[in-house]
Protein backbone atom coordinates (compact mmCIF):
# COMPACT_ATOMS: atom_id res chain seq x y z
CA UNK A 1 0.00 0.00 0.00
CA UNK A 2 2.80 2.43 0.82
CA UNK A 3 4.43 1.75 -2.55
CA UNK A 4 1.17 2.56 -4.34
CA UNK A 5 0.86 5.83 -2.42
CA UNK A 6 4.46 6.79 -3.21
CA UNK A 7 3.87 6.11 -6.92
CA UNK A 8 0.67 8.19 -6.91
CA UNK A 9 2.54 11.11 -5.33
CA UNK A 10 5.16 10.95 -8.11
CA UNK A 11 2.54 11.13 -10.86
CA UNK A 12 0.25 13.82 -9.41
CA UNK A 13 1.61 17.14 -8.19
CA UNK A 14 0.91 18.19 -4.63
CA UNK A 15 -2.26 20.24 -4.11
CA UNK A 16 -1.98 24.00 -3.90
CA UNK A 17 -3.01 25.49 -0.57
CA UNK A 18 -4.56 28.96 -0.71
CA UNK A 19 -5.55 31.25 2.16
CA UNK A 20 -7.31 34.60 2.32
CA UNK A 21 -4.90 37.51 2.67
CA UNK A 22 -4.97 39.92 5.59
CA UNK A 23 -6.19 43.13 3.91
CA UNK A 24 -9.94 42.35 3.59
CA UNK A 25 -10.13 39.99 6.58
CA UNK A 26 -12.23 40.86 9.59
CA UNK A 27 -10.55 38.11 11.62
CA UNK A 28 -7.16 36.93 10.33
CA UNK A 29 -6.19 34.44 13.07
CA UNK A 30 -6.49 31.09 11.28
CA UNK A 31 -5.00 32.16 7.91
CA UNK A 32 -2.19 33.96 9.77
CA UNK A 33 -1.24 30.78 11.65
CA UNK A 34 -1.42 28.64 8.51
CA UNK A 35 0.86 31.09 6.68
CA UNK A 36 3.27 31.31 9.64
CA UNK A 37 3.56 27.51 9.85
CA UNK A 38 4.21 27.14 6.11
CA UNK A 39 0.89 25.48 5.37
CA UNK A 40 -0.08 27.90 2.59
CA UNK A 41 1.41 28.14 -0.88
CA UNK A 42 -0.09 31.55 -1.64
CA UNK A 43 -2.59 33.97 -0.19
CA UNK A 44 -5.16 35.94 -2.16
CA UNK A 45 -8.11 38.28 -1.60
CA UNK A 46 -11.31 36.34 -0.94
CA UNK A 47 -12.87 37.28 -4.29
CA UNK A 48 -9.92 35.76 -6.19
CA UNK A 49 -9.67 32.39 -4.41
CA UNK A 50 -12.44 30.61 -6.35
CA UNK A 51 -10.98 31.67 -9.71
CA UNK A 52 -7.51 30.56 -8.63
CA UNK A 53 -8.81 27.14 -7.60
CA UNK A 54 -10.55 26.70 -10.96
CA UNK A 55 -7.40 27.65 -12.87
CA UNK A 56 -5.14 25.32 -10.87
CA UNK A 57 -7.59 22.40 -11.22
CA UNK A 58 -7.55 22.69 -15.02
CA UNK A 59 -3.92 21.51 -15.04
CA UNK A 60 -4.85 18.06 -13.65
C-alpha positions, 0 to 999 in steps of 0.5 A: 500500500505504501508503494502505491501511495508513493507512486501516486505522489510521483505522478500527481503534483501536490495540491496547492493550498490557498488562504485569504490575505490579511487586507480584507479579513475581519478576523485573520487568526487562522490564515495567519497561523497557517501562513506562519507555519508554512501550510499555505502556498499563496494567499489571495483576496477572498474574491480571487480564491475561487478563480484561482482554484478553478485555474489550478484544477484545469492543469490536472 
